[in-house]
């Protein structure tokens, strides 16, 4: 637990840090590659949300089946 305290000690990057990160990404990947990376990241996030939603629905269905069997 002490490790998490050290990680969160400094918090999220502020304005100047984000500027440096963005400049590094532009220099490292190039301006033409960034939209492609963003699209891939968006697709990955969408797939993760869909999978999470599917698991949640399966759990809820399982709970509903268990409740209906208990009433019998």
N, C-alpha and C positions, 0 to 999 in steps of 0.2 A: 504494500500500500504506500510505502514511502516513495517508491519510484514514481507513482502517479502524482504525488505532491510535487516532485521536482519537475515533472513534465508540465504541469499546469501552473507552475510558479511564475512563469513569464507570460502566460496567456497567449492570445492570438496576436499575429503581427499587426502593427499599426499602419498608418498611411505610408510613411517612407519605406517600410519593409515591403509592403505590397508593390510599391513602385519598382523597387529593386527586383522583386520576383518576376513581375511582368516584363521588365526589360530583359532579364535573363532568358525568359521563355521566348521572347521575340528573337533575341540574338541566337539562341541555341537551336530553335526549330524553324525560324524564318516566318515571315508574315503570311506566306501562302499556305503553310502547313497548319496554322492555328485553327482555321475554321473546320478543317478535316478532323483535327484532334477533338475539337468541341463537339462535333457531330457524333464521333465515336463515344465520347464520354456520355453524351445525352442518351444514346441508344443503350449503353450499359446501365445507366441509372433507370431507364424505363423498363428494361428487362428485369432488373432487380426488384423494382416496385411490383411488376406483374407477378413475379415468383412469390414475393411476400404476400401479395393479395391472394394468390392461389393457395398457399399454405394456410393462411388465416381462414379461408372459406372451407377447406377440408377439415380443419379443427372444429369449426362451428358446426359443420354437418355431422361430424362424429359425436359432438356433444348432443345435438338434437336427436340423433338415433338412440343414444344411450338413455336420454330422458324419456323417449317414447317407449322403449323396452321396459323401463322401470315402472311405467304406469300400467302395463299389462298384467 
